[in-house]
Amino acid sequence: MANTLYITGAGVSAESGIPTFRGEDGFWTIGSKNYTPMEMATRAMYENNPVDFLSWYYHRFATYRNHGPNEVHRWLSDKNLITQNIDGLDGKAGNKDYIAIHGRLDQMTLYHHQGDDVACITTPWEDVDPNHLLLSLLEIFKINQQTKRPILNQSFKPYVLLFDEYYTDLYRITEAEQRMMAAEKMVFIGTSFSVNITQMALRAGINNRIPIEIVDPAPIELPYQHVTYHKMKASEYIQKAAC
């Protein structure tokens, strides 16, 4: 197929040892002592309680920052790709132009009004001191030490789209939509279809009446005629595709 768009979710990175989102040990299953994951992963929590936010973010995401790509990431390295994952493993595998639609673990931005044009910079995770974790996180993200609150356009925020935020061109949403509209085929791999970006892609694919493939051991059923289901793990799918 001349222009196949691949859209991946947490199932692709599971074989690199990174938990999926809604499994028993998933990111959205385990929260903090006082908050659910849905409460933690919000802009409101970062603004009002950055100590708890950054601690949760570090333990649930940043501890996996040194994991390496698996064979699925490497197979996708030359593909037209939009990923929901923030782990950066597609970049580590060599994909130079993939869209990380929910952000990237290895980067941060100025804490800004949504929609402002800001740059992404590398997060200095190597500066985190495990023996003084909270203090070093507050220093890295430049949280005000007196108020324990971030300061607009001075503090930093993880480059990650939170539940109460919306897609902007910081996350390359316009380009993602253009890729969806131009696709002649879509392949969804390892996603539960529970986030907006997959719904947007599905609408584009169905409206354009293009073939859609779903790769998942327990795929959801779509009310669409041109769907092929591959009830298997991503690694099994790429082995099949190579034959």
PEUR-V128163 format. One record per run of one state. SS is the DSSP state (hx for helix, st for strand, lp for the rest). FROM is the first residue (numbers start at 1). TO is the last residue. Records with the same first field share a line. If there is no record, write none. Layout:
BEGIN
SS = FROM-TO / FROM-TO
END
This chain:
BEGIN
lp = 1-3 / 9-9 / 17-36 / 41-42 / 49-49 / 61-61 / 65-70 / 79-79 / 84-88 / 93-98 / 101-102 / 111-119 / 123-124 / 128-129 / 141-155 / 161-168 / 172-172 / 183-184 / 190-195 / 208-210 / 216-226 / 231-233 / 243-243
st = 4-8 / 80-83 / 99-100 / 103-110 / 120-122 / 156-160 / 185-189 / 211-215 / 227-230
hx = 10-16 / 37-40 / 43-48 / 50-60 / 62-64 / 71-78 / 89-92 / 125-127 / 130-140 / 169-171 / 173-182 / 196-207 / 234-242
END
